[in-house]
Amino acid sequence: MLTVIGEGLVDVVQRSSGIEAHVGGSPLNVAVGLARLDHPVQFIGRFGRDAYGESVAAHLKSSSVMVPQGPDALPTSVATALIDDDGAATYTFDLTWELPGLAARLPFMLQGTTLVHTGSIATMLAPGAADVLAAVEHARPSAIISFDPNCRPSIITDVDHARRQAEKFVALADVVKASDEDLEWLYPGVDVQDSARRWLSLGGPGGPAAVVVTRGAAGPWGITAAGEAEFAAPTVEVADTVGAGDSFMAALISGLVDRGLDGAQNRKELREMPAETLRELLAHAAWAAAVTVSRPGANPPTRAELNHFELGSLARGAGLAEDDLRNADSATN
């Protein structure tokens, strides 16, 4: 069982032509991405007993994500974007982030969990951030921890606070993913790779086994104790970049689980992961992000879709004919 702890919310886009609402939130997107990659996953977050909360619950259910914690009496969090006629967006947020009573339920909720993922607003915004930190500390003796700060400067405006919070979670995490924009905001004027190298040392011998940086079109780069690796970003026609980082994170976790590197009993093996394995994980995650940017919205790939894209890349690299590609694709389904 995989567990994702964090915020779910509804993105409301207001244009002169009308209003659209879409379920989102970085941790929620990661949970959906993991479920589509055929992993049993539960989402521990919050949403209200309102129409937006119903849409969050329906979205999770349609993707086969388990939800052990039902709606509460508070309103569902909403991010509203007002788009003017020139396409410029003005954002407002109505966020409620707290998880009352979570500590008492954690032993039951996390039973059998081999990996816990968290990040974004959930790890920065009080009062819920303290509950998330306590949940990670509770889970760590039995589960691998992954973390993505996914900074939101328009919401968490105090960079010093954000930096302190991020470093608390980095020190407890086994696998960390951050964008170059995250690191540039958290550590202005510092090379992002140097920031990632420093993160690898946080927590001492029990700190991260791997730190990965996404760099947009430059492709992902990462570092482990064994060395560094990178992967060129796949070339695709971009519809939009919404949810790309979350799809990357889900596929990175999926690759670790597929290799049997989840569960605290495998922490030593994870820390000894060679750079070549890291590169394979980066490639797998980069292709998941490429699938997502090739279509509108936060729409992560299924395992079959991701296999198809990856096989297509390998086939083109090997100069295989289209019939060979179709035959190889059929063999995996």
C-alpha positions in Angstrom: 0.0 0.0 0.0 1.2 3.5 -0.9 -0.1 6.5 1.0 -0.2 10.2 -0.1 -0.8 12.9 2.5 -1.7 16.4 1.4 -4.1 18.8 -0.1 -6.8 18.3 -2.6 -8.6 21.4 -4.0 -10.7 22.6 -6.8 -9.2 24.9 -9.5 -11.9 27.3 -10.7 -11.1 29.2 -13.9 -13.3 32.2 -14.7 -13.2 33.6 -18.3 -15.6 35.9 -20.1 -16.9 32.8 -21.9 -17.8 31.0 -18.7 -16.5 29.2 -15.6 -14.7 25.8 -15.5 -13.8 23.8 -12.4 -11.2 21.0 -12.2 -10.0 18.9 -9.2 -6.4 19.5 -8.4 -3.8 19.8 -5.7 -0.2 18.4 -6.1 -0.5 15.5 -3.6 -3.9 14.5 -4.9 -2.5 14.5 -8.5 0.3 12.2 -7.4 -2.1 9.8 -5.8 -4.2 9.7 -9.0 -1.0 9.2 -11.0 0.1 6.2 -8.8 -3.3 4.6 -9.1 -3.2 4.9 -12.9 0.1 3.2 -12.8 -1.6 0.2 -11.1 -0.4 0.8 -7.5 -2.8 0.4 -4.6 -2.8 3.9 -3.1 -4.7 5.9 -0.5 -5.1 9.6 -0.2 -5.2 11.3 3.2 -6.3 14.8 2.8 -9.4 16.9 3.4 -12.5 18.2 1.6 -15.8 19.5 2.7 -19.4 18.3 2.5 -20.2 20.6 -0.4 -20.4 20.4 -4.2 -16.7 20.9 -4.7 -16.0 18.2 -2.1 -18.3 15.9 -4.0 -16.3 16.5 -7.1 -13.0 15.7 -5.3 -14.4 12.5 -3.9 -15.8 11.5 -7.3 -12.4 12.2 -9.0 -10.5 10.0 -6.5 -13.1 7.2 -6.8 -13.0 7.2 -10.6 -9.2 6.7 -10.4 -9.5 3.9 -7.8 -7.8 5.9 -5.1 -8.8 4.9 -1.6 -10.0 7.6 0.8 -9.8 6.5 4.4 -10.9 9.9 5.7 -14.3 11.3 4.7 -15.5 14.9 4.2 -15.6 17.4 7.1 -17.8 20.4 7.9 -15.3 22.9 6.6 -15.5 24.2 3.0 -13.4 22.5 0.3 -10.3 24.5 -0.6 -10.6 26.5 -3.9 -8.0 28.2 -6.1 -9.7 30.7 -8.4 -8.1 32.1 -11.6 -9.7 35.1 -13.2 -8.6 35.2 -16.9 -8.9 38.6 -18.6 -9.5 39.1 -22.4 -5.7 39.3 -22.9 -5.2 35.9 -21.3 -3.6 37.3 -18.1 -4.6 35.5 -14.9 -5.3 36.9 -11.4 -5.4 34.3 -8.7 -7.2 34.2 -5.3 -7.1 31.3 -2.8 -9.6 30.1 -0.2 -7.6 27.4 1.5 -8.3 25.4 4.7 -5.6 23.0 5.7 -6.0 21.1 8.9 -6.3 17.4 9.8 -7.9 17.3 13.2 -7.7 14.0 15.0 -5.3 12.5 12.4 -2.7 11.4 15.0 -5.1 9.1 16.8 -6.0 7.4 13.5 -2.5 7.1 12.0 -1.6 3.6 13.4 -4.7 2.2 11.6 -4.5 4.4 8.5 -0.8 3.6 7.8 -1.0 -0.1 8.6 0.7 -1.9 5.7 2.0 1.3 4.1 5.4 0.8 2.4 5.8 4.4 1.1 4.5 7.7 2.2 4.5 10.7 -0.2 3.8 14.3 0.8 4.6 17.9 -0.2 3.4 21.2 -1.5 1.0 23.4 0.5 0.3 20.6 3.0 3.9 20.8 4.3 4.0 24.6 4.5 0.6 25.8 5.7 -0.4 25.8 9.4 -2.0 24.2 11.2 -2.0 21.1 9.1 1.7 21.2 8.2 2.5 20.1 11.8 0.2 17.1 11.5 1.8 16.1 8.2 5.3 16.3 9.8 4.1 14.1 12.7 2.6 11.6 10.2 5.9 11.3 8.4 7.8 10.8 11.6 5.3 8.1 12.6 5.6 6.3 9.2 9.3 6.5 8.7 10.3 3.4 10.8 8.3 1.2 8.5 8.0 3.1 5.2 10.1 4.9 2.6 9.4 8.7 2.5 9.2 10.8 -0.6 8.8 14.6 -0.7 8.2 17.3 -3.3 8.2 20.9 -1.9 6.3 22.1 -5.1 6.5 25.7 -3.7 3.7 28.1 -4.1 5.1 31.6 -3.5 1.7 33.2 -4.2 0.3 31.2 -1.2 3.3 30.7 1.1 4.9 34.1 0.7 7.5 33.9 3.5 10.5 32.2 1.8 12.4 31.8 5.1 9.4 29.9 6.6 9.1 27.8 3.4 12.9 27.0 3.5 12.7 25.9 7.1 9.7 23.7 6.4 11.2 22.2 3.3 14.4 21.3 5.1 12.5 19.6 7.9 10.9 17.2 5.4 14.0 16.8 3.3 15.9 15.6 6.3 13.3 12.9 6.9 12.8 11.9 3.3 14.5 9.1 1.3 13.6 10.5 -2.1 13.2 14.2 -2.9 12.0 15.8 -6.1 12.1 19.6 -6.7 11.9 21.8 -9.7 14.6 24.2 -10.6 12.1 27.0 -9.9 11.5 25.6 -6.4 15.2 25.7 -5.6 15.8 29.1 -7.2 13.1 30.6 -5.0 14.2 28.8 -1.8 17.9 29.6 -2.4 18.2 32.7 -4.6 21.6 33.1 -6.3 22.7 29.5 -5.6 23.2 27.0 -8.4 20.2 24.5 -8.3 22.5 21.5 -8.5 24.6 22.8 -5.5 21.3 23.2 -3.6 20.4 19.6 -4.4 23.8 18.3 -3.3 23.4 20.1 0.0 19.9 18.5 0.4 21.5 15.1 -0.1 23.6 15.7 3.0 20.7 16.9 5.2 19.8 14.4 7.9 23.2 12.9 7.9 23.5 9.1 7.2 19.7 8.8 7.5 19.0 11.6 5.1 17.9 11.4 1.4 19.1 8.5 -0.8 18.3 10.6 -3.9 17.5 14.2 -4.8 16.1 14.8 -8.2 15.7 18.2 -10.0 13.3 18.7 -12.9 14.5 21.4 -15.3 11.7 21.7 -17.9 13.0 21.3 -21.4 16.5 20.6 -20.1 15.3 17.3 -18.6 15.7 15.9 -15.1 18.9 15.6 -13.2 19.5 13.7 -10.0 22.2 12.7 -7.5 22.7 9.8 -5.1 25.7 8.8 -3.0 26.9 6.8 -6.0 26.9 9.7 -8.4 24.9 11.9 -10.7 22.6 11.1 -13.7 20.4 13.0 -16.1 18.0 12.4 -18.9 17.2 14.5 -21.9 13.5 15.7 -21.9 11.5 13.8 -24.5 10.3 15.9 -27.5 6.5 16.1 -27.7 4.0 18.6 -28.9 3.0 20.5 -25.7 -0.7 21.1 -25.0 0.0 22.6 -21.6 2.3 21.8 -18.6 -0.4 21.4 -16.0 0.3 18.5 -13.7 3.5 17.5 -15.4 5.6 17.7 -12.2 3.0 15.6 -10.4 3.0 12.9 -13.1 6.8 12.9 -12.9 6.7 12.4 -9.2 4.2 9.6 -9.4 6.2 7.7 -12.1 9.4 8.2 -10.1 7.7 6.6 -7.1 6.3 3.9 -9.3 9.7 3.0 -10.7 11.1 2.6 -7.1 8.2 0.4 -6.1 8.5 -1.7 -9.3 12.2 -2.3 -8.3 11.2 -3.4 -4.8 12.8 -0.3 -3.1 9.8 0.6 -1.0 9.5 -0.4 2.7 12.0 0.7 5.4 13.6 -2.8 5.2 14.9 -1.8 1.8 16.3 1.6 2.8 19.9 0.4 2.7 19.5 -1.0 -0.8 17.9 2.3 -1.8 20.9 4.3 -0.5 23.2 2.1 -2.5 21.3 2.6 -5.7 23.8 3.1 -8.6 23.7 6.1 -10.8 22.5 4.0 -13.8 19.4 2.9 -11.9 18.7 6.6 -11.1 19.0 7.4 -14.8 16.5 4.7 -15.6 14.1 6.2 -13.0 14.6 9.6 -14.5 13.8 8.4 -18.0 10.6 6.6 -16.8 9.4 9.7 -14.9 10.3 12.0 -17.8 8.2 10.0 -20.2 5.2 10.2 -17.8 5.6 14.0 -17.7 5.8 14.0 -21.5 2.6 12.1 -21.9 0.9 14.6 -19.5 2.1 17.7 -21.3 1.0 16.3 -24.6 -2.7 16.6 -23.6 -4.6 19.3 -21.7 -4.9 19.4 -17.9 -3.5 17.3 -15.1 -4.1 14.0 -16.8 -1.4 11.5 -15.9 -0.9 8.4 -18.0 -2.0 4.8 -17.3 0.7 2.1 -17.2 -0.4 1.0 -20.7 0.0 4.5 -22.1 3.3 5.0 -20.5 4.6 1.7 -21.7 3.5 2.6 -25.2 5.3 5.9 -25.2 8.5 4.4 -23.8 8.4 1.5 -26.2 7.9 4.0 -29.1 11.0 5.9 -28.0 13.1 2.8 -27.8 11.8 1.6 -31.1 12.6 4.9 -32.9 16.0 4.9 -31.3 16.7 1.4 -32.6 15.3 2.2 -36.0 12.5 -0.3 -35.7 9.6 -0.3 -38.2 6.1 0.7 -37.1 4.9 -2.9 -37.3 7.7 -3.9 -34.9 6.6 -1.3 -32.5 3.0 -2.4 -32.6 4.1 -6.0 -32.0 6.2 -5.0 -29.0 3.4 -2.9 -27.6 0.9 -5.8 -27.9 3.3 -8.1 -26.1 3.2 -5.8 -23.0 -0.6 -5.6 -22.8 
